[in-house]
Amino acid sequence: MTEGTDRPRIIEYAGNGFVITWEPARCRHAAECVRGLPTVFDNTRRPWIVTDGATVDEVVTVVDRCPSYALGYRTADGRWRSAPAGA
């Protein structure tokens, strides 16, 4: 986060026709992502998100289960998910 701004730090992992976003400060480590799609999300690996480990639909399904909205996505076909305002 840049000093003097209220914008959260969001890290982007791009590839395979979509972008996965992760907001570390929002993450509550529920591990829905790691359990749901370990080929993409592996917290023992760096980078911990590798987009070529699954299809867009598989990623969308798992990211949509993130209870803290720390994970989001943007797909080439226009689908997206980010934290709702005030969440």
N, C-alpha and C positions, 0 to 999 in steps of 0.2 A: 504494500500500500504506500502510496506517495504521501509524504508529510503534508498535512493541511487539506486532505480530501477525505470524503466519507465513503469513497468507492472501495468495495471489498477487493481483495486480491483473488483473481480468478485465473487458473492455469488451464490452458487449452492443449488438447492432444488431438492432432489432426491426422487423417488418413482414411483410406478405404471408403471414400465417399461421404464421410461425416466427421464432425468434430465433437469430442466429448469434453465438457468443461467440468472443472472441479474447484470448489470454493473451500479451501482448507479450514477457514475460521468457522464455517457453518457445519462442517462434518462432525457427526456424533459417534462415528465408528460403529454403527449398527452392523456393518459387514454384509448387508444384503447384496452388495455388488460382488464382493469376494466369493461368497457362497454361491451366488447365482450365476456367475460367469467368470470362473478363475482363469480362463484363457485370455481374458481382457484385463481383469482387475486382479493384481497380485501384489499385496503390500510388502512382500519380501524382495521384490524386483525393482530396479530403477531403469527407466521410468516405470512406475507402478501401473500405469495404464498403457496398453498396447492395442491400438485400434484394429489391427489386422487379425485379431484373434477370434472374430465372430462377424456375423452379418449385421447389417443395420437393424433389422427387425429384432434380433436377439439382444442387441445393445439397448434399443428402445425399451423393450420389455423389462430388462433389469434396472435400467436407470429410473424408469417410472416407479420402481419400488423403493427408491431412496427416501426414507422418511424425513430426512433433514433438508432435502432439496440441495444438498451440497454438490450433487452431480446433475449435469444437464447435457443437452446435445443440440446440435443443428445438423440436419441431414440435407443432402443435395436435392431431395424432392420436396423440401420446404417444411418438414416437421421440425419442431423445436420444443425444448423444455428448459425452463430456468426457474429460479426461486420466485414464488409469487410475491407481490409487493407486501411488505409487512411481515413476511414469514421469517 
